[in-house]
Amino acid sequence: SRFQGLLFCTSSGVLNHGAKAYDVAISIADSLSTLRVEDASATMPSDKDMIDSLVRSYPGGFKQVNAFVTASIRGALHKARDAFEADFRVL
């Protein structure tokens, strides 16, 4: 598989690569504690049904997918924090 994880793109760059989008990182961090894939919505009800069915088919279902998404976001936030701290040390 060529899947390399989730990338979090902003107008300042990719958070996973240390983009300097601290405001976006803080906003994402605020949302992280309540993130639940099963609470997501879709424009088309059939899309929501299809996605939910696919998630349920994975080992661990929603619990495992939620853990994966949360870990991916946390990793991106750590990269953004590292970039911020590096910039701050230069001051």
C-alpha positions in Angstrom: 0.0 0.0 0.0 1.2 3.5 -0.8 -0.9 5.1 2.0 1.5 7.3 4.0 -1.0 8.6 6.6 -3.1 11.7 7.0 -1.6 15.1 5.9 -3.0 18.2 7.5 -2.7 21.0 4.9 -3.0 24.7 5.6 -2.5 27.9 3.6 0.9 28.0 5.3 1.9 24.4 4.4 1.5 20.9 5.8 1.4 20.7 9.6 3.0 17.2 9.5 6.0 18.8 7.9 6.3 21.6 10.4 4.2 24.3 8.7 4.1 27.5 10.6 0.3 27.6 11.1 0.2 27.8 14.9 -3.3 29.2 15.0 -4.6 26.3 13.0 -2.7 23.9 15.2 -4.3 25.3 18.3 -7.7 25.2 16.8 -7.2 21.5 15.8 -5.9 20.7 19.3 -9.1 22.1 20.8 -11.2 19.8 18.6 -9.1 16.7 19.2 -10.6 15.9 22.6 -14.1 15.5 21.2 -13.3 14.0 17.8 -15.4 11.0 16.9 -15.6 9.7 13.3 -19.0 8.4 13.9 -20.3 11.9 14.5 -19.1 13.2 11.1 -21.6 14.2 8.5 -21.7 14.1 4.8 -23.7 16.1 2.2 -25.3 12.9 0.8 -26.8 10.5 3.3 -25.7 7.6 1.1 -22.1 8.8 1.5 -22.4 8.8 5.3 -23.9 5.3 5.2 -21.1 4.0 2.9 -18.3 5.5 5.1 -19.9 4.2 8.3 -20.2 0.8 6.8 -16.6 0.8 5.7 -15.3 1.9 9.1 -17.4 -0.8 10.8 -15.8 -3.4 8.5 -12.3 -2.5 9.8 -10.9 -4.5 12.8 -11.8 -2.4 15.8 -14.4 -0.3 13.9 -15.0 3.2 15.0 -12.8 2.9 18.1 -9.7 1.9 16.1 -10.3 4.5 13.3 -10.8 7.2 16.0 -7.5 6.2 17.6 -5.8 6.3 14.2 -7.1 9.7 13.4 -6.4 11.1 16.8 -2.8 9.8 16.7 -2.3 11.3 13.2 -3.5 14.7 14.4 -1.4 14.5 17.5 1.7 13.7 15.4 1.1 16.7 13.1 0.6 18.9 16.2 3.9 17.8 17.6 5.6 18.7 14.3 4.0 22.1 14.5 5.1 22.5 18.1 8.7 21.5 17.2 8.8 24.1 14.4 7.4 26.8 16.8 10.0 25.9 19.5 12.8 26.0 16.9 11.7 29.5 15.7 11.4 30.7 19.3 14.9 29.5 20.2 16.3 31.7 17.3 14.8 34.9 18.9 
